[in-house]
Amino acid sequence: MTRLPAAYETYAVATALALAVIAAITDWREARIRNWLTFPPLLVAPAVHGILLGKTGVVASLLGVALCGLPMFWLWQKRAIGGGDVKLLAVVGAVAGVRAGLEIEFMAFVVAALYALGRVAWDGALARTLGNTLVIATNPFRPAERRRRVEPTRMSTVRLGGGVLAACGLCLLVRTPFAPLL
């Protein structure tokens, strides 16, 4: 797999972190991740990587967009995540490269899942949420006449901007010279 040099990748992750800070703030305040934050880096990142690293940089950036963005696009089509989340994770892949982008994406989902479990437990809805999850997970394996519908009002939503911010921070932390001391 195409990989950015380690020191360069650290700066790329720091850049992704800066974008994630702004995205988390707008996601928290407005429940939106704005196009002005996502589209310019999608266009500029492959070019910058190409200028600084040549073909390897362009390939790493474009693979980051594809491998981080396309699965999210599929989830968006299934109405499982918002369009801003798709754009943000594609940008993270473009800016941080394919390896760090996938790390951040995975960590963001873990952070968001842990937050969601904590939130529904705090709200007293953990059993209902786990039951809904079981229904959604088993419906594809049931005959059409036995499938159960989960009402949208009984489902919870989680904004992913904060999870991406936390994941970028963790990813940067493990790339610092002091990481072995932690």
C-alpha positions in Angstrom: 0.0 0.0 0.0 1.2 3.5 -0.8 2.4 5.1 2.4 3.6 8.6 3.2 7.0 9.0 4.9 6.6 9.0 8.7 7.6 12.6 9.5 5.6 13.9 6.6 2.6 11.8 7.7 2.8 13.5 11.2 2.4 16.9 9.6 -0.4 15.6 7.4 -2.3 14.3 10.4 -1.8 17.6 12.2 -3.3 19.3 9.2 -6.3 16.9 9.3 -6.6 17.7 13.0 -6.9 21.4 12.3 -9.7 20.7 9.8 -11.3 18.3 12.3 -11.4 21.0 15.0 -13.4 23.4 12.7 -15.6 20.5 11.5 -16.4 19.4 15.1 -17.3 22.9 16.1 -19.7 23.4 13.1 -21.1 19.9 13.6 -21.8 20.6 17.2 -23.2 24.1 16.7 -25.1 23.6 13.5 -25.3 19.8 12.9 -23.5 20.5 9.6 -20.1 20.1 8.1 -19.8 22.9 5.6 -18.7 22.6 2.0 -16.2 25.5 2.3 -14.3 23.3 4.8 -14.3 20.1 2.9 -14.2 20.8 -0.9 -11.0 23.0 -1.0 -8.9 20.4 0.8 -10.2 17.6 -1.4 -8.8 19.5 -4.4 -5.7 20.9 -2.8 -4.4 17.9 -0.8 -3.5 15.7 -3.8 -1.8 18.6 -5.5 0.2 19.5 -2.4 1.2 15.9 -1.8 2.2 15.6 -5.5 4.3 18.7 -5.3 6.1 17.6 -2.1 6.3 13.8 -2.7 5.7 13.3 -6.4 3.6 10.4 -7.7 3.6 8.6 -4.3 2.0 11.6 -2.6 -0.8 11.9 -5.2 -1.5 8.2 -5.1 -1.6 8.1 -1.3 -3.9 11.1 -1.2 -6.3 9.8 -3.9 -6.3 6.3 -2.3 -7.1 8.0 1.0 -10.1 9.7 -0.6 -11.3 6.5 -2.2 -10.8 4.1 0.7 -12.0 6.6 3.4 -14.8 8.2 1.3 -16.4 5.4 -0.7 -17.5 3.2 2.3 -18.9 6.3 3.9 -20.8 7.2 0.7 -22.4 3.8 0.8 -23.4 4.3 4.4 -24.8 7.7 3.4 -26.9 6.1 0.7 -28.3 3.8 3.4 -29.1 6.9 5.5 -26.8 5.6 8.2 -24.6 8.7 8.3 -24.8 12.3 7.1 -23.3 13.8 4.0 -21.0 16.0 6.0 -19.5 12.9 7.6 -18.8 11.5 4.2 -17.1 14.7 3.1 -15.1 15.0 6.3 -13.7 11.5 6.2 -12.9 11.8 2.5 -10.9 15.0 3.4 -9.1 13.2 6.2 -8.1 10.5 3.7 -6.9 13.1 1.2 -5.0 15.1 3.7 -3.6 12.4 6.0 -3.1 9.8 3.3 -4.5 6.3 3.0 -2.9 4.7 6.1 -3.5 7.4 8.6 -6.9 8.2 7.0 -8.1 4.6 7.6 -6.7 4.7 11.2 -8.6 7.9 11.9 -11.8 6.6 10.3 -11.7 3.4 12.4 -10.9 5.3 15.6 -13.6 7.8 14.9 -16.2 5.1 14.7 -14.9 3.5 17.9 -15.0 6.8 19.7 -18.5 7.6 18.4 -19.8 4.1 19.3 -18.4 4.5 22.9 -20.0 7.9 23.2 -23.3 6.6 21.8 -23.4 3.7 24.3 -22.6 6.1 27.2 -25.2 8.6 26.1 -28.1 6.1 25.7 -27.2 4.5 29.0 -27.2 7.9 30.6 -30.7 8.6 29.1 -31.9 5.2 30.3 -32.4 3.9 26.8 -29.6 1.3 26.5 -31.9 -1.8 26.5 -34.2 -0.3 23.8 -31.2 0.8 21.7 -29.6 -2.6 21.9 -32.9 -4.2 21.0 -33.2 -1.9 18.0 -29.7 -2.7 16.9 -30.5 -6.5 17.1 -33.6 -6.0 14.9 -31.7 -3.9 12.3 -28.8 -6.4 12.3 -31.0 -9.5 11.9 -33.6 -8.1 9.4 -31.5 -8.9 6.3 -31.5 -12.6 7.4 -35.2 -12.8 8.0 -37.9 -13.6 5.4 -39.5 -10.5 4.1 -42.8 -11.2 5.9 -41.0 -11.6 9.3 -38.9 -8.4 9.1 -39.6 -5.8 11.8 -39.5 -2.1 11.2 -37.8 0.2 13.7 -39.6 3.5 14.0 -37.2 6.4 13.3 -38.4 8.1 16.5 -37.0 5.1 18.5 -33.5 5.5 17.0 -30.6 7.7 18.2 -28.3 9.9 16.2 -24.6 10.7 16.8 -22.7 13.5 15.2 -19.4 12.1 13.9 -17.4 15.4 13.9 -16.3 15.1 17.5 -15.3 11.5 16.9 -13.2 12.5 14.0 -11.6 15.2 16.1 -10.8 12.8 18.9 -9.4 10.2 16.4 -7.2 12.8 14.7 -5.9 13.8 18.1 -5.1 10.2 19.1 -3.6 9.5 15.7 -1.3 12.5 16.1 -0.4 11.6 19.7 0.9 8.2 18.7 3.0 9.8 16.0 4.8 12.2 18.4 8.3 11.5 19.7 6.9 11.3 23.2 4.4 8.5 22.4 6.6 5.7 23.8 6.6 7.5 27.2 2.7 7.4 27.4 
